[in-house]
Structures are given as structure tokens and as C-alpha cells.
Amino acid sequence: MMVGLHYRPLWLAIGYALVAATAWGSLTPVPPEWAFALGDKVLHGATYALLTFWFGQIYRGAVAQLLLVVAFSVFGVLLEVGQAYSSAYRHFDLADAGASAAGAILAWGLLRTAIGSALTRLDGWLAERANGRV
């Protein structure tokens, strides 16, 4: 079920830009260096939590949100496979894929809290401002 968002095309465009940035960042030939152990796992978890949370605010139904968790978890695995072929400096890492899936699951839980409707509230607030109802 989709929420009646006033600026849905904008929110979707931002979401697709996040997906594209994730793919680009995952497949660049030389990965970034991390200042602390497991830094890349934290990044994987946070990235996939963001992606799932973002789209989960647009597609509000429980089934749709569960499908997003599955889709982004699969996306994480596919990007890990892509890394195995992208350069000599990258490789498939099952722990990265697991961190990505964990982030998606975390977002699924967050969508069931009060912050799960933050985008809907922002969208309504922006629409009120645009219509002169301040």
C-alpha cells in the first residue's frame, strides 16, 4: 500500500539515487579504509537500514515492507557477488551481506515505531507550506 504523498516522485527519486549511490560505492575498484575494526559492517548495516527505511515510508503495507527487506537483502548479496568481479581489491564477503540484511531487518522494525511515518509528516508539512497554510 502506498501512502498518499504529495511529493512522491521526489521521494522516489531520492530513494533511487540512494540505491544508485549504494551500487556505485559497492562496486568502485578500491574500497575505503576504515579507522576501526568492522567499520565496513557498520556501513553495510546503516546503508541497508537507510534504503529499507526510506522506501518503507513510501510503501507502507506490511507485505510491501517485508518484500523490501527481502529485496534489499538480495541486493546486498548481488553487490557482494559483483564485488568479486569488480577489481582485484574487492571480494565476496558473506559477513557484509549479513550486515546488509541485518540493517534491512532493523529498518523493518523501526518502520513500526513513531519515526516510521517521518516522511509522511515531512511531506504534509512541505505541502502545507507550499499551499500557503502556515
Buried (B, 14 or more C-beta within 10 A) or exposed (E): EEBEBBBBEEBBEBBEEBBEEBBEEBBBEEBEEEEEEEEBBBBBBBBBBBBBBBBBBBBBEEEBBEBBBEBBBBBBBEBBEBBEEBEEEBEBBEEBBBBBBBBBBBBBEBBEEEEBBEBBEBBBEBEEEEEEEE
